[in-house]
């Protein structure tokens, strides 16, 4: 029988059918219960999941809580005395931290890896908004070349990607879609440029009034194919709003002409090739956004990557023909609130305000292990990006490489398992089912793009 441990946070003491462990949140406990998919499922058994996460972080850590590097120091041979020389102490070199605040000179803070060339080091982080719904927009192009991808809800359980590029400069990324309120937080966090197709009029007004206005690029602002890289590629059966793709090279050139293409760093993640101690085995992650969009990630020990499935089938990248993958999965729990105030009175549409400030609970998955902790955004200064920490403010170490951040309303939407679901059987079952009808109410057409 496959054991799956789902994460559910409850107050008080657990019932006899549920085992509890201390929660990261003071006064709460973590109940862990097996959940098995399908309708003919035997009665689940209880699976305990121990945590090594200390109590919650303080809003402002004391100087004593400053993270320390955990890299293995390079050993130095002990000098041997000779008749003509006196041995002296030769200290071992101090390892150079690789985040969250200090990085080696030639390292990209988005990945913890060296920049591939001087061009990558010199250019600015670039966020590109990429559609993920309806299913006909898949496979997207160029997602696997992003250093970091954020996935978050737009409206109605539909998700969208904010892919951040620096090391690679793909010529065909998309389809490019519209901006959301959260993007106004990502721009300063990653000291980035933003490329998007359009947005609703109220959000566009916020973009134009922001101090980051010159870091934003969109056909809605007059940026076009020839001078900015936003080009249409019509396709039979594909609606017009899903046909825009971006050449990142052309956009970076436009940013240079606009004098905003400076290679600023975004600090926040900390990296170490060696995983932290205390992780628990985890090889399968399922995230559900209200039944409209889901994602399943499975760990592949051969490549060391997490591979993505969406709606039960392998999620591919049209540009390289490979399954979407990441070295690290970061899952953060963030408050979501409707924000009708920016829209005209009587408007039937809303924008979600994802409150990406302060701190909240988080999971990090790497190398087939899961770690519990917190996410924190220390302040709203440019370049102060997301941190993943334990309760004592020590950073949780990411694997050097590409990361994927999934933003959820609650961890009840997340199931993490040591055993992997049989995706081959799932794909076979799905192939026998007629394609589902797209729910037009779930589509966001308020922005025209």
Buried (B, 14 or more C-beta within 10 A) or exposed (E): EEBBBBBBBBEEEBEEEBBBBBBBBEEBBBBBBBBBEEEEEEEBEEBEBEBBBBEBBEEEBEEEBEBEBBBEEEEEEEEEEEEEEEEEEEEEEEEEBBBBBEBEEEBBBBBBBBBEEEEBBEBBBBBBBBBBBBEEBBBBBBBBBBBBBBBBBBBBBBBBBBBBBBBBBBBBBBBBBBBBBBBBBBBBBBBBBBBBBBBBBBBBEBBEEBEBEEBBBBBBBEBEBEEBBBBEEEEEEEEEBBBBBBBBBBBBBBBBEEEBBEBEBBBBBBBBEEBBEBBBEBBBBBBBBEEBBBBBBBBBEEEBBBBBBBBBBBBBBBBBEBBBBBBBBBBBBBEBEEBBEBBEEEEEEBBBBBBBBEBBBBBBBBBBBBBBBBBBBBEEEBBBBBBBBBBBBBBBBBBBBBBBBBBBBBBEBBBBBBBBBEBEEBEEEBEEEEEEEEBEEBBBEBBBB
